[in-house]
Amino acid sequence: MQTPISCFTELTDPRVDRSKDHLMEDIIFTAIAAVICGAETWNDIEHYGKSKESWLKQYLQLPNVSLLTTPLIDFLVRWILTNLSRPSRHG
């Protein structure tokens, strides 16, 4: 049975290896959870990740101490822009 987090492991990660401080599925799950909880800006997502870090650690791997930082926000923006600019594979 597939878990919600495992769905994100199939996504292509556009980052170079040296900039992978966090697992992409952890980042995306945190961003989605933040938006569900009312986050409306990248700063809201960052605040959510920092304030809920101990809760998130129960469900995510979070290999590094601090989850959401400015580099994370940069990654999310790049990833979204990259994937939104690609032609749809579904039609």
C-alpha positions as CSV (number, residue, x, y, z in Angstrom):
1,M,0.0,0.0,0.0
2,Q,1.3,3.4,-1.0
3,T,1.6,6.1,1.6
4,P,0.8,9.8,0.8
5,I,4.5,10.7,1.2
6,S,5.7,7.9,-1.1
7,C,3.8,9.5,-4.0
8,F,6.3,12.3,-4.0
9,T,9.3,10.0,-4.4
10,E,8.4,9.5,-8.1
11,L,8.9,13.2,-8.9
12,T,12.0,14.4,-10.7
13,D,14.2,16.4,-8.4
14,P,15.8,19.3,-10.3
15,R,18.5,20.0,-7.7
16,V,22.1,19.2,-8.1
17,D,23.4,16.6,-5.5
18,R,25.4,19.1,-3.5
19,S,22.3,21.2,-2.8
20,K,20.1,18.4,-1.5
21,D,20.1,19.2,2.2
22,H,16.5,17.8,2.5
23,L,14.5,15.0,0.9
24,M,12.3,16.4,-1.8
25,E,9.3,14.4,-0.5
26,D,9.8,16.0,3.0
27,I,9.8,19.5,1.4
28,I,6.7,18.9,-0.7
29,F,4.8,17.3,2.1
30,T,5.6,20.1,4.5
31,A,4.6,22.7,1.9
32,I,1.3,21.0,1.2
33,A,0.5,20.6,4.9
34,A,1.3,24.3,5.4
35,V,-1.1,25.3,2.7
36,I,-3.8,23.1,4.0
37,C,-3.3,24.8,7.4
38,G,-3.7,28.2,5.9
39,A,-0.3,29.2,4.6
40,E,-0.6,31.7,1.8
41,T,3.0,32.8,1.1
42,W,6.4,31.2,1.0
43,N,7.2,32.9,4.3
44,D,4.1,31.3,5.8
45,I,5.3,27.9,4.6
46,E,8.7,28.6,6.2
47,H,7.1,29.7,9.5
48,Y,4.8,26.5,9.5
49,G,7.8,24.2,8.9
50,K,9.8,25.8,11.7
51,S,6.9,25.9,14.2
52,K,5.8,22.3,13.5
53,E,9.2,20.7,13.1
54,S,8.9,18.4,16.1
55,W,5.5,17.2,14.8
56,L,6.8,16.7,11.3
57,K,9.8,14.7,12.6
58,Q,7.3,12.0,13.7
59,Y,6.3,11.4,10.0
60,L,9.2,12.6,7.9
61,Q,12.8,11.6,7.7
62,L,14.2,15.2,8.0
63,P,17.8,14.3,7.8
64,N,19.0,17.9,8.7
65,V,18.2,19.9,11.8
66,S,16.2,22.8,10.4
67,L,13.6,22.0,7.7
68,L,12.6,25.2,6.1
69,T,15.1,27.9,5.1
70,T,15.5,30.4,2.4
71,P,17.2,27.9,0.1
72,L,14.1,25.7,0.5
73,I,11.9,28.5,-0.7
74,D,14.1,29.0,-3.7
75,F,13.9,25.3,-4.4
76,L,10.1,25.3,-4.2
77,V,9.8,28.2,-6.6
78,R,12.2,26.7,-9.1
79,W,10.6,23.3,-8.9
80,I,7.1,24.7,-9.4
81,L,8.1,26.9,-12.3
82,T,10.0,24.1,-13.9
83,N,7.1,21.6,-13.7
84,L,4.4,24.1,-14.6
85,S,6.3,25.1,-17.8
86,R,6.5,21.5,-19.0
87,P,3.9,20.2,-21.4
88,S,1.3,17.9,-19.7
89,R,1.9,14.2,-20.1
90,H,-1.8,13.5,-19.8
91,G,-3.2,15.0,-22.8
